[in-house]
Amino acid sequence: MMSNKIGLIIIGDEILSGKRQDKHMTHVLETIAPIGRQLAWVKYLGDDEKQLTANFQQTLKGREAVFCFGGIGATPDDRTRQSIAKAANVPLLRHPEAVKEIETQFGEGAYPKRVLMAEFPQGSELIPNPVNRVAGFSFRNHYFFPGFPHMAWPMLGWVLNQYFTQLVEQEVEKSIIIKQTPESELIDLMLEIEAAYPQVKVFSLPHVGSERYVELGIKGKESVDEAMAEIKAYLDGKNITYEN
């Protein structure tokens, strides 16, 4: 069964070298939150075919949907399409609909090079590109987009509307602010709560600056209110003040 969480792979030597800054992660976070999805993990990978293939071999075994940005062009440094095909041990085939889109957009200029971008792993489905009609593709639990945000983000929106319309139960998150107690004195409490309520996750976020405080919170799909009530009871018993 597919997980409600999503993996994210950002591909490109230009990201790892700092020549370009990644903007996809923030956009994905903002886009999947309203439909109840969360990021499970994020990977930044270069345009290295062996590394990409090894990573795809692992992610193809996972339960998460995986969104991949970058490396699906036609130049020699674009190796994403080849790598996912090798990882799945399937051939690259020209997708008829993707070929038609490129031919419609570029005419005779589709050949001999642009049409290479219509080669997807066997069994792939097309992700339409409303900007220049050079499609992305989905393969099993993976969805592949170009690296350019102005193309990739409308394509991501199409994928979410097409495949992720079912709302899922969202995690509830509650937290309190503790101003005069160091984070180290809250560790035992956090361990006790996680032991008593294994279905929730406890977190602490210390803030430094002109005003120091710790945001102590819990998140989960059930027992959040009960766990928070126990946290507050513990703090009250220790005469530790807090704010909701």
Beta strands, then each sheet from edge to edge (+ up, - down):
strand 1: 5-11
strand 2: 38-45
strand 3: 65-69
strand 4: 92-94
strand 5: 119-121
strand 6: 125-127
strand 7: 136-139
strand 8: 142-145
strand 9: 172-178
strand 10: 200-207
strand 11: 213-220
sheet 1: 2+ 1+ 3+ 8+ 7- 6+
sheet 2: 4+ 5-
sheet 3: 9+ 11- 10+
end
